[in-house]
Amino acid sequence: MVRSATALVAVLILPTFAQAQEPLGTHTVVRDDTLWDLAQRYYQNPFEWRVIWNANRDVVEDPNWIYPTEVLVIPGLPGEQPVDPMVPEEPAEPVQSEVEGVPVDLVPFGLRQARPVTESERTIFFPDTTGTHRSQVLVVTQETAVAVSRDRVYSAPWLIGLQGDPENSGWVVGFAERGQRATTIRSYDRIRVTMPSPARVGAMLQLYRVDDTIDGVGQVVIPTGVAEVSTIGDGEVVAIVTKEYERIQPGDWVGPLPEYALQPGVEARAVTGGSEAMIMGFEGDQVISGIGNVAFLDLGSDDGISVGDEFILYGDAIPTAREGSLQVIGVRQTTAAARILSMRDDVFQQGVVVRLARTMN
């Protein structure tokens, strides 16, 4: 009865919508689907989620809740067609390949036609194109990686003193849209941020909060996400969440993103007699450290440490035997956050000393 009443109200309020936007497809809901994710998928704009909701009021009573196996109508935006990124559009005219008479169009698949490849670009996957099936060959290009990804740097935790709050430019107030009933802020949500200092449209903000305390060392600050300023007000801005690393909540601090200047293909080089750093503790309540865990070192940018540097733990019996390695993913003035890359047994503990073995400088 409630669903029928809701559908009737929707028809009375939105008569022009039903006439102007014919159903152009359907979507069967699967686990973890949301209306804003579907709007991002079909319209490339998550803020058009209301279009899908209004077309399915008889099925979706609350836009925060859609359930697996529900079949939702996907209407077209005025003058547009919804796009399923998994279904390529038909090309207007086929593109001819290098072999005459064989039409090939790779554009709808996000690929390109094969081109001559230099010797330096070849990988182990490079095929011999001298045979009779040359028209069926696609070139596998080799992407040059960075030493530490941008997201790894933006999500790296850091340490502050045992007292006080982390340096910040303001804090998250809550959702920018009235009537939002969700308790957790997610990607693509618009949020209100109190910022006493002026900000500019397009500025990128890091969201973070104090998460834990290492006894006698300091408080652990963890990044929760990234947001981009879209609107400026009096002492406040509206920002769109573009990355979500942890649960984002009202009260999270905001500040500028850490500098990221790593270039593809640039790797740390080996050094001898590198600086020694002590492990002061770990992110989270970890009884046993493991690969992927983050340790805090007592050296920072003031000591010449950079993101991408690698530290090694050597054994006592054989000074050259590697017991474990860490890679720096975040740097502050006097401390650094390093991710465990390898280890033998539980060798990384608070108070262990490691040595700089490879540096980006």
BAGUGU-935613 format. One record per residue (C-alpha): chain; residue number from 0; residue in one letter; z, x, y. Coordinates in pm, 1 decimal, decimal comma, always signed. Each point is the difference from the previous one (the first is absolute). Layout:
BEGIN
ATOM:ch:i:aa:z:x:y
ATOM:A:NUM:a:Z:X:Y
...
***
This chain:
BEGIN
ATOM:ch:i:aa:z:x:y
ATOM:A:0:m:+0,0:+0,0:+0,0
ATOM:A:1:v:+83,9:+282,6:+237,5
ATOM:A:2:r:-329,4:+174,7:-71,9
ATOM:A:3:s:-195,3:-323,3:+67,2
ATOM:A:4:a:+179,4:-60,4:+329,9
ATOM:A:5:t:-62,0:+359,6:+104,7
ATOM:A:6:a:-367,6:-32,4:-81,2
ATOM:A:7:l:-24,4:-324,5:+201,2
ATOM:A:8:v:+158,6:+160,3:+305,2
ATOM:A:9:a:-239,8:+294,5:-28,9
ATOM:A:10:v:-299,6:-235,8:-7,1
ATOM:A:11:l:+124,4:-189,0:+305,7
ATOM:A:12:i:+68,0:+313,8:+200,2
ATOM:A:13:l:-308,2:+197,1:-99,9
ATOM:A:14:p:-297,5:-237,5:-26,9
ATOM:A:15:t:-242,4:+241,5:+163,9
ATOM:A:16:f:+109,1:+277,5:-235,7
ATOM:A:17:a:-101,6:-199,4:-307,9
ATOM:A:18:q:-339,4:-77,0:+150,9
ATOM:A:19:a:-80,5:+344,2:+138,7
ATOM:A:20:q:+112,1:+216,6:-289,6
ATOM:A:21:e:-137,9:-90,9:-339,8
ATOM:A:22:p:+153,9:+164,1:-309,5
ATOM:A:23:l:-212,4:+304,5:-77,9
ATOM:A:24:g:+200,2:+132,2:-293,5
ATOM:A:25:t:+328,6:-11,4:-186,8
ATOM:A:26:h:+267,7:+251,5:-94,1
ATOM:A:27:t:+233,3:-24,4:-299,3
ATOM:A:28:v:+339,9:+134,9:+101,2
ATOM:A:29:v:+142,4:+291,7:-197,9
ATOM:A:30:r:+339,5:+161,5:+16,5
ATOM:A:31:d:+87,0:+167,9:+336,0
ATOM:A:32:d:-277,4:-182,1:+188,7
ATOM:A:33:t:+90,0:-112,4:+353,0
ATOM:A:34:l:-194,5:-200,8:+255,1
ATOM:A:35:w:-18,1:+294,3:+239,6
ATOM:A:36:d:-129,9:+226,6:-277,3
ATOM:A:37:l:-267,8:-256,4:-85,9
ATOM:A:38:a:-101,3:-27,3:+366,3
ATOM:A:39:q:-29,2:+378,5:+14,0
ATOM:A:40:r:-214,1:-3,5:-313,6
ATOM:A:41:y:-237,4:-282,4:+89,9
ATOM:A:42:y:-9,0:+22,9:+380,2
ATOM:A:43:q:+104,9:+363,1:+60,3
ATOM:A:44:n:+264,5:-144,0:+232,4
ATOM:A:45:p:+345,7:-89,0:-139,8
ATOM:A:46:f:+82,7:-206,9:+309,4
ATOM:A:47:e:-249,2:-264,4:-116,0
ATOM:A:48:w:+237,5:-104,1:-283,6
ATOM:A:49:r:+50,1:-338,1:+167,4
ATOM:A:50:v:-366,4:-84,0:-66,4
ATOM:A:51:i:+64,1:+21,2:-374,5
ATOM:A:52:w:+334,0:-181,7:+28,1
ATOM:A:53:n:-144,8:-289,1:+202,2
ATOM:A:54:a:-275,5:-43,0:-259,6
ATOM:A:55:n:+256,6:-19,3:-282,2
ATOM:A:56:r:+286,9:-208,4:+140,4
ATOM:A:57:d:-18,2:-223,8:-304,7
ATOM:A:58:v:+78,7:+301,4:-221,4
ATOM:A:59:v:+207,6:+231,7:+221,0
ATOM:A:60:e:+302,7:-168,6:+154,5
ATOM:A:61:d:+157,3:+321,3:+130,5
ATOM:A:62:p:-229,8:+289,4:+105,5
ATOM:A:63:n:+260,9:+249,0:-119,8
ATOM:A:64:w:-41,4:-119,3:-356,4
ATOM:A:65:i:-317,5:-15,6:-205,4
ATOM:A:66:y:+10,9:+8,6:-378,1
ATOM:A:67:p:-212,2:+147,2:-280,8
ATOM:A:68:t:-274,5:-228,5:-139,9
ATOM:A:69:e:-21,4:-204,3:+324,2
ATOM:A:70:v:-363,2:-35,2:+106,9
ATOM:A:71:l:-43,2:+34,8:+376,7
ATOM:A:72:v:-306,0:-97,1:+200,5
ATOM:A:73:i:-134,1:+287,4:+211,7
ATOM:A:74:p:-173,3:-154,8:+302,3
ATOM:A:75:g:-234,5:+182,2:+228,7
ATOM:A:76:l:+101,3:+98,0:+350,2
ATOM:A:77:p:-204,2:-175,7:+269,2
ATOM:A:78:g:-347,6:+150,5:-22,4
ATOM:A:79:e:+100,0:+248,8:-272,1
ATOM:A:80:q:+6,2:+33,5:-377,9
ATOM:A:81:p:+312,4:+116,9:-188,5
ATOM:A:82:v:-56,4:+336,9:-162,7
ATOM:A:83:d:+122,2:+104,7:-341,7
ATOM:A:84:p:+3,6:+382,5:+2,9
ATOM:A:85:m:-40,4:+0,8:-377,8
ATOM:A:86:v:-333,0:-186,8:+17,5
ATOM:A:87:p:-276,2:+194,0:+179,4
ATOM:A:88:e:-242,7:-188,6:+218,2
ATOM:A:89:e:-368,3:-8,1:-87,6
ATOM:A:90:p:-198,2:+248,2:+209,9
ATOM:A:91:a:-266,4:-137,7:+234,2
ATOM:A:92:e:-258,3:+250,3:-119,9
ATOM:A:93:p:+32,8:+246,1:-289,8
ATOM:A:94:v:+12,3:+366,2:+87,7
ATOM:A:95:q:-238,6:+223,1:-189,8
ATOM:A:96:s:+147,5:+291,8:-191,0
ATOM:A:97:e:-147,5:+347,2:-21,7
ATOM:A:98:v:-203,8:-116,1:-302,5
ATOM:A:99:e:-278,6:-221,7:+124,5
ATOM:A:100:g:+12,5:-360,8:-118,7
ATOM:A:101:v:+369,8:-0,9:-96,6
ATOM:A:102:p:+199,7:-214,0:+249,1
ATOM:A:103:v:+358,8:+111,2:+49,8
ATOM:A:104:d:+248,6:-131,8:+253,3
ATOM:A:105:l:+340,9:+161,5:-8,6
ATOM:A:106:v:+124,1:-124,0:+336,6
ATOM:A:107:p:+179,9:-315,4:-123,5
ATOM:A:108:f:+200,6:+216,1:-240,2
ATOM:A:109:g:+126,3:+234,5:+271,5
ATOM:A:110:l:-218,9:+281,9:-133,1
ATOM:A:111:r:-309,8:+178,3:+125,7
ATOM:A:112:q:-322,2:+129,3:-144,4
ATOM:A:113:a:-5,1:+343,8:-154,8
ATOM:A:114:r:-76,7:+291,0:+233,4
ATOM:A:115:p:-63,4:+369,7:-61,2
ATOM:A:116:v:+325,4:+176,5:-76,6
ATOM:A:117:t:+64,3:+361,6:+90,5
ATOM:A:118:e:+139,1:+244,8:-252,2
ATOM:A:119:s:+338,9:+7,0:+175,0
ATOM:A:120:e:+36,1:-380,1:-25,5
ATOM:A:121:r:-64,4:-23,9:-371,8
ATOM:A:122:t:+282,5:-100,5:-231,7
ATOM:A:123:i:+32,3:+2,6:-376,5
ATOM:A:124:f:-136,6:-355,7:+7,6
ATOM:A:125:f:-329,2:+99,0:+164,5
ATOM:A:126:p:-281,9:-109,7:-234,5
ATOM:A:127:d:-335,7:+158,6:-68,1
ATOM:A:128:t:-254,8:-205,1:+196,5
ATOM:A:129:t:-306,5:+175,8:-141,8
ATOM:A:130:g:-35,8:-234,7:-298,1
ATOM:A:131:t:-186,6:-325,2:-39,1
ATOM:A:132:h:+294,2:-221,0:+105,5
ATOM:A:133:r:+36,6:+137,6:+350,2
ATOM:A:134:s:-2,1:-344,8:+160,3
ATOM:A:135:q:+321,7:-96,2:-179,6
ATOM:A:136:v:+209,5:+291,2:+126,2
ATOM:A:137:l:+273,1:-38,0:+259,4
ATOM:A:138:v:+154,8:+302,4:+167,3
ATOM:A:139:v:+377,0:+38,9:-39,6
ATOM:A:140:t:+123,2:+155,2:+322,8
ATOM:A:141:q:+314,6:+206,4:+16,2
ATOM:A:142:e:+254,6:-108,5:+261,3
ATOM:A:143:t:+208,0:+275,7:+154,0
ATOM:A:144:a:+370,8:-82,3:-15,4
ATOM:A:145:v:+278,2:+76,1:+245,4
ATOM:A:146:a:+311,0:+190,9:-101,6
ATOM:A:147:v:+227,5:-295,8:+83,2
ATOM:A:148:s:-130,3:-351,3:+65,0
ATOM:A:149:r:+60,1:-176,5:+329,7
ATOM:A:150:d:+203,4:-275,2:-167,6
ATOM:A:151:r:+217,3:+259,0:-172,1
ATOM:A:152:v:+86,5:+151,8:+337,8
ATOM:A:153:y:+53,8:-335,4:+173,1
ATOM:A:154:s:+231,4:-118,1:-280,7
ATOM:A:155:a:+201,6:+324,1:-29,9
ATOM:A:156:p:+377,5:-43,7:+57,9
ATOM:A:157:w:+207,4:+225,5:+223,4
ATOM:A:158:l:+361,7:+86,3:+79,9
ATOM:A:159:i:+208,0:-69,6:+309,9
ATOM:A:160:g:+365,8:+69,9:+80,1
ATOM:A:161:l:+287,3:-180,7:-164,9
ATOM:A:162:q:+65,4:-198,8:+318,0
ATOM:A:163:g:-232,7:-199,4:+222,3
ATOM:A:164:d:-342,6:-157,7:-29,1
ATOM:A:165:p:-337,4:+174,6:-44,5
ATOM:A:166:e:-208,6:+70,1:+309,3
ATOM:A:167:n:-213,7:-303,6:+71,8
ATOM:A:168:s:-216,0:-182,6:+251,7
ATOM:A:169:g:+134,2:-345,4:-88,0
ATOM:A:170:w:+52,5:-230,8:-294,6
ATOM:A:171:v:-159,0:-286,5:-188,6
ATOM:A:172:v:+117,5:-341,0:+127,3
ATOM:A:173:g:-181,3:-217,1:-254,1
ATOM:A:174:f:-321,3:-194,0:-51,2
ATOM:A:175:a:-220,5:-55,4:+302,7
ATOM:A:176:e:-116,3:-342,2:-119,3
ATOM:A:177:r:+237,8:-292,1:+32,3
ATOM:A:178:g:+86,6:-196,9:-310,6
ATOM:A:179:q:-35,7:+297,9:-233,7
ATOM:A:180:r:+253,0:-60,1:-278,9
ATOM:A:181:a:-52,4:+308,1:-214,0
ATOM:A:182:t:+292,4:+242,4:-20,4
ATOM:A:183:t:-206,3:+312,1:-59,8
ATOM:A:184:i:-262,0:+140,9:+235,3
ATOM:A:185:r:-321,9:+91,1:-180,9
ATOM:A:186:s:-333,4:+166,6:+72,2
ATOM:A:187:y:-211,1:-182,2:+264,5
ATOM:A:188:d:+304,0:-180,1:+141,0
ATOM:A:189:r:+37,0:-3,2:+378,5
ATOM:A:190:i:+342,7:+116,6:+114,9
ATOM:A:191:r:+192,0:+12,3:+326,1
ATOM:A:192:v:+135,1:+341,3:+93,4
ATOM:A:193:t:+247,1:+69,0:+278,8
ATOM:A:194:m:-119,2:+310,9:+185,8
ATOM:A:195:p:+172,4:+87,4:+330,6
ATOM:A:196:s:-264,0:+267,4:+71,0
ATOM:A:197:p:-361,6:-102,0:+67,8
ATOM:A:198:a:-245,0:+5,6:-292,6
ATOM:A:199:r:-377,4:-26,3:-13,8
ATOM:A:200:v:-219,5:-228,3:-206,4
ATOM:A:201:g:-111,2:+183,1:-312,8
ATOM:A:202:a:+307,5:+224,9:-16,3
ATOM:A:203:m:+115,6:+61,9:-357,2
ATOM:A:204:l:+368,9:-44,0:-79,7
ATOM:A:205:q:+207,2:+119,1:-291,8
ATOM:A:206:l:+260,8:-247,7:-128,3
ATOM:A:207:y:+316,0:+139,9:-160,3
ATOM:A:208:r:+370,6:-49,2:-66,2
ATOM:A:209:v:+307,0:+189,5:-121,1
ATOM:A:210:d:+16,3:-48,2:-375,8
ATOM:A:211:d:+265,7:+229,7:-143,0
ATOM:A:212:t:+247,0:+278,8:+76,3
ATOM:A:213:i:+32,0:+339,2:-166,0
ATOM:A:214:d:+368,3:+92,4:+18,5
ATOM:A:215:g:+62,2:+289,0:+235,0
ATOM:A:216:v:-372,3:+34,5:+81,9
ATOM:A:217:g:-137,4:-297,8:+191,7
ATOM:A:218:q:-158,9:-343,4:-7,5
ATOM:A:219:v:-333,7:-62,2:-174,4
ATOM:A:220:v:-265,7:-178,2:+205,6
ATOM:A:221:i:-283,5:-165,2:-195,3
ATOM:A:222:p:-327,1:-124,4:+150,8
ATOM:A:223:t:-69,5:-364,7:-82,3
ATOM:A:224:g:-349,1:-36,8:+144,0
ATOM:A:225:v:-253,0:+54,3:+277,9
ATOM:A:226:a:-103,1:-245,7:+271,1
ATOM:A:227:e:-264,0:-4,2:+274,7
ATOM:A:228:v:+78,1:-138,1:+346,5
ATOM:A:229:s:-227,0:-295,4:+80,5
ATOM:A:230:t:+166,1:-165,7:+302,1
ATOM:A:231:i:+227,7:+132,9:+273,8
ATOM:A:232:g:+271,8:-207,6:+167,3
ATOM:A:233:d:+300,6:+54,7:+225,4
ATOM:A:234:g:+223,2:+233,9:-198,6
ATOM:A:235:e:-159,5:-118,5:-321,0
ATOM:A:236:v:-323,1:+43,3:-196,2
ATOM:A:237:v:-173,1:-181,8:-282,2
ATOM:A:238:a:-122,3:+223,3:-283,3
ATOM:A:239:i:-191,1:-56,8:-323,2
ATOM:A:240:v:+141,3:+156,6:-316,9
ATOM:A:241:t:-270,6:+222,6:-151,0
ATOM:A:242:k:+201,9:+181,1:-268,3
ATOM:A:243:e:+297,7:-103,5:-207,7
ATOM:A:244:y:+202,5:+272,7:-175,1
ATOM:A:245:e:+332,5:-177,0:-50,5
ATOM:A:246:r:+137,8:-343,5:+77,9
ATOM:A:247:i:-46,9:-49,4:+376,4
ATOM:A:248:q:+277,7:-196,1:+170,9
ATOM:A:249:p:+110,3:-100,8:+350,5
ATOM:A:250:g:+218,2:+277,3:+137,9
ATOM:A:251:d:-217,7:+283,8:-132,1
ATOM:A:252:w:-45,1:+272,4:+258,7
ATOM:A:253:v:-340,2:+92,7:+140,7
ATOM:A:254:g:-132,6:+330,3:+130,6
ATOM:A:255:p:-321,0:+201,1:+27,4
ATOM:A:256:l:-173,7:+106,5:-319,2
ATOM:A:257:p:+56,7:+362,6:-104,1
ATOM:A:258:e:-283,2:+236,9:+81,3
ATOM:A:259:y:-267,3:+27,8:-268,6
ATOM:A:260:a:-246,8:+284,5:+41,1
ATOM:A:261:l:-95,1:+93,9:-357,7
ATOM:A:262:q:-369,5:+60,8:-62,3
ATOM:A:263:p:-188,1:-68,2:-325,9
ATOM:A:264:g:-45,6:+308,9:-213,2
ATOM:A:265:v:+279,1:+201,0:+168,5
ATOM:A:266:e:+259,1:+108,7:-255,8
ATOM:A:267:a:+318,3:+201,9:+10,2
ATOM:A:268:r:-46,5:+374,8:-57,2
ATOM:A:269:a:+228,3:+219,1:-206,9
ATOM:A:270:v:+261,4:+214,2:+177,9
ATOM:A:271:t:+246,3:+262,5:-118,4
ATOM:A:272:g:+357,2:+29,5:+117,8
ATOM:A:273:g:+3,7:-356,4:+130,8
ATOM:A:274:s:+299,9:-163,5:+165,8
ATOM:A:275:e:+274,7:-145,1:-215,6
ATOM:A:276:a:+125,5:-354,6:+42,2
ATOM:A:277:m:+291,0:-189,2:-151,2
ATOM:A:278:i:-28,4:-350,7:-141,8
ATOM:A:279:m:+251,5:-209,2:+196,4
ATOM:A:280:g:-48,2:-321,6:-195,5
ATOM:A:281:f:-249,8:-261,7:-106,3
ATOM:A:282:e:-139,6:-329,6:+120,4
ATOM:A:283:g:+170,8:-290,1:-173,2
ATOM:A:284:d:+290,8:-4,9:-240,0
ATOM:A:285:q:-140,6:+231,7:-264,6
ATOM:A:286:v:+219,7:+135,0:-277,0
ATOM:A:287:i:-288,9:+195,3:-151,4
ATOM:A:288:s:-292,9:+116,6:+211,0
ATOM:A:289:g:-352,0:-39,2:-133,9
ATOM:A:290:i:-365,2:+54,9:+87,3
ATOM:A:291:g:-89,2:-195,6:+311,8
ATOM:A:292:n:+355,3:-7,1:+137,3
ATOM:A:293:v:+54,1:+127,8:+354,3
ATOM:A:294:a:+244,1:+281,2:+76,5
ATOM:A:295:f:+124,4:+106,2:+344,9
ATOM:A:296:l:-21,7:+368,8:+93,8
ATOM:A:297:d:+199,4:+180,0:+268,9
ATOM:A:298:l:-309,3:+150,9:+166,1
ATOM:A:299:g:-228,4:-177,5:+246,9
ATOM:A:300:s:-269,3:+49,7:+262,5
ATOM:A:301:d:+225,3:+236,1:+197,0
ATOM:A:302:d:-17,6:+227,5:-305,5
ATOM:A:303:g:-379,3:-20,2:-27,0
ATOM:A:304:i:-7,8:-260,9:-279,3
ATOM:A:305:s:-302,7:-234,3:-6,3
ATOM:A:306:v:-115,1:-302,4:-196,9
ATOM:A:307:g:-179,0:+126,1:-312,5
ATOM:A:308:d:+217,9:+310,5:-48,4
ATOM:A:309:e:+115,5:+55,1:-358,8
ATOM:A:310:f:+335,7:+129,4:-120,2
ATOM:A:311:i:+71,9:+144,7:-344,0
ATOM:A:312:l:+318,5:+21,1:-203,9
ATOM:A:313:y:+4,3:+316,7:-208,8
ATOM:A:314:g:+210,1:+54,8:-310,8
ATOM:A:315:d:+301,1:+231,4:-11,9
ATOM:A:316:a:-91,6:+181,2:-321,4
ATOM:A:317:i:-362,5:+61,7:+98,1
ATOM:A:318:p:-34,1:+20,6:+381,1
ATOM:A:319:t:-371,4:-82,8:-14,4
ATOM:A:320:a:+29,3:-301,7:-231,2
ATOM:A:321:r:-56,3:-329,0:+182,8
ATOM:A:322:e:+261,0:-264,4:-78,6
ATOM:A:323:g:-132,7:-255,2:+246,2
ATOM:A:324:s:-199,7:-57,7:+318,0
ATOM:A:325:l:+16,8:-221,3:+308,1
ATOM:A:326:q:-248,4:-88,8:+274,6
ATOM:A:327:v:+106,2:-73,9:+356,9
ATOM:A:328:i:-105,8:-351,8:+108,4
ATOM:A:329:g:+203,2:-36,2:+320,0
ATOM:A:330:v:+141,1:+240,7:+255,7
ATOM:A:331:r:+262,7:-28,8:+274,6
ATOM:A:332:q:+134,4:+277,6:+221,0
ATOM:A:333:t:+268,3:+127,7:-237,5
ATOM:A:334:t:-68,8:-182,3:-327,8
ATOM:A:335:a:-290,2:-89,3:-227,1
ATOM:A:336:a:-69,5:-258,8:-269,7
ATOM:A:337:a:-165,2:+142,0:-313,6
ATOM:A:338:r:-139,0:-188,5:-298,3
ATOM:A:339:i:+64,9:+140,0:-349,4
ATOM:A:340:l:-332,6:+95,2:-159,8
ATOM:A:341:s:+119,1:+161,3:-323,5
ATOM:A:342:m:+323,7:+92,4:-173,2
ATOM:A:343:r:+154,0:+118,0:-324,4
ATOM:A:344:d:+297,8:-212,2:-96,7
ATOM:A:345:d:+238,4:-105,2:+279,9
ATOM:A:346:v:-32,8:+315,1:+208,0
ATOM:A:347:f:+2,8:-151,3:+349,5
ATOM:A:348:q:+350,8:-77,4:+115,7
ATOM:A:349:q:+190,3:+4,7:+326,5
ATOM:A:350:g:+71,4:+360,7:+99,8
ATOM:A:351:v:-297,7:+151,4:-188,1
ATOM:A:352:v:-197,3:+257,5:+198,5
ATOM:A:353:v:-381,2:-0,7:-5,9
ATOM:A:354:r:-248,8:+247,8:+145,6
ATOM:A:355:l:-312,7:-57,6:+207,6
ATOM:A:356:a:-295,5:+99,9:-220,1
ATOM:A:357:r:-300,6:-157,7:+176,1
ATOM:A:358:t:-42,9:-79,5:+367,8
ATOM:A:359:m:-247,1:-197,1:+210,7
ATOM:A:360:n:+53,3:+234,5:+298,5
***
